[in-house]
Amino acid sequence: MQIRFFGIFIDFMDLHELKMELKENTTLEDLISSLDERSNGKFKKMIINQRTGKFSDQVMVVLNGKDITRLEGLDIQIKNGDKLLFYQASAGG
């Protein structure tokens, strides 16, 4: 799996891109927990709303070219060969 980070996520993860081998039946939540361990607990706090357990309004998550931030839950299955992007959401005026 290829994971790319943009904006503030680069600072949290201290890298732009990461390649990982996933076990069978890995969920997005499993991956986020693994990334959270790599960031000393900073990553999950940034992307998950602690009150709702869903993605924060401050993040955009794209899986294989599709924005899954609001459409899918954290229990979505991911696999080797997938491409996952983490962006900091922005608003304009």
Summary of the structure (lengths in Angstrom):
residues: 93
radius of gyration: 12.4
end to end distance: 35.3
largest distance: 43.2
contacts: 242
relative contact order: 0.26
helix: 25%
strand: 26%
